Amino acid sequence: MAGKITPSMMCAPLDKIGCYVKAFEENQVEYLHIDVMDGQFVPNLMLGTAYISSLRKITSIPLDIHLMIVNPESKLDWFDIQPGEYVSIHYESTPHVQRALQTIKSKGGKTMVALNPGTPIEVLRYLLPDLDGVLLMTVNPGFAGQKLIPQGLDKIRDTRKFLDDMGYPQIEIEVDGNVSWENIPKMAAAGTDLYVAGTSSLFNDKVPVEESVKRFRSLI
Ligand SMILES: O=C(CO)[C@@H](O)[C@H](O)COP(=O)(O)O
């Protein structure tokens, strides 16, 4: 199955958001990746609820909301989750992962658990029936422009095998962090389904966005 592109909107300069969104619509990217950061779970603040509301006013591309916040289960109402949108919560961010997933599902969202680079995939075992996707961080969460943590590629392969062996081949794998022209083919070969496209691929203003999207598509 061909991969899906979810551009990381934290990488879009404010004065160019409209141009990027228009190009993404014309090139049918599947989602827009929204990094929400609270300065507690990660050492950065990024993209809040007002940004999400404003973005929804200018595009109908489904959102892929990545919550890098503590205790997300108590804040899900803030995001006006729309049917078919992905919402990912970090396994490491709350003792109440299942409750958060059930709430996302009750709002019509697609559920995703995000794992920091060092978190073993076995923690997913008892969450699998509640999951539509798994988000694997291939950099430490919080900042764009970082370099791939090399063992992240093995983790993608191991996660795909784990999901298939456990009888959940339908659960999608999303990869976030240094999804670069060099790394994309390796991530694809390892079993990635959704690609968070950031500063190392789509958001490089030396090349027209539509050209970059076409190049991205050719690699997945
Ligand atoms: O959100 C994060 C890390 O938390 C980033 O991974 C961005 O989502 C994409 O940026 P690049 O890694 O592609 O520069």
PDBQT file of the ligand as one rigid body, heavy atoms in Angstrom, charges set to zero:
ROOT
HETATM    1  O1  LIG A 301       7.867  17.314  15.987  1.00  0.00    +0.000 OA
HETATM    2  C1  LIG A 301       8.993  17.003  15.820  1.00  0.00    +0.000 C 
HETATM    3  C2  LIG A 301       9.795  16.509  16.940  1.00  0.00    +0.000 C 
HETATM    4  O2  LIG A 301       9.059  16.647  18.112  1.00  0.00    +0.000 OA
HETATM    5  C3  LIG A 301       9.681  17.085  14.511  1.00  0.00    +0.000 C 
HETATM    6  O3  LIG A 301      10.058  15.804  14.132  1.00  0.00    +0.000 OA
HETATM    7  C4  LIG A 301       8.813  17.658  13.420  1.00  0.00    +0.000 C 
HETATM    8  O4  LIG A 301       7.532  17.068  13.494  1.00  0.00    +0.000 OA
HETATM    9  C5  LIG A 301       9.395  17.373  12.068  1.00  0.00    +0.000 C 
HETATM   10  O5  LIG A 301      10.616  18.028  11.970  1.00  0.00    +0.000 OA
HETATM   11  P1  LIG A 301      11.905  17.356  11.220  1.00  0.00    +0.000 P 
HETATM   12  O6  LIG A 301      12.447  16.344  12.157  1.00  0.00    +0.000 OA
HETATM   13  O7  LIG A 301      11.460  16.757   9.928  1.00  0.00    +0.000 OA
HETATM   14  O8  LIG A 301      12.830  18.526  11.016  1.00  0.00    +0.000 OA
ENDROOT
TORSDOF 0
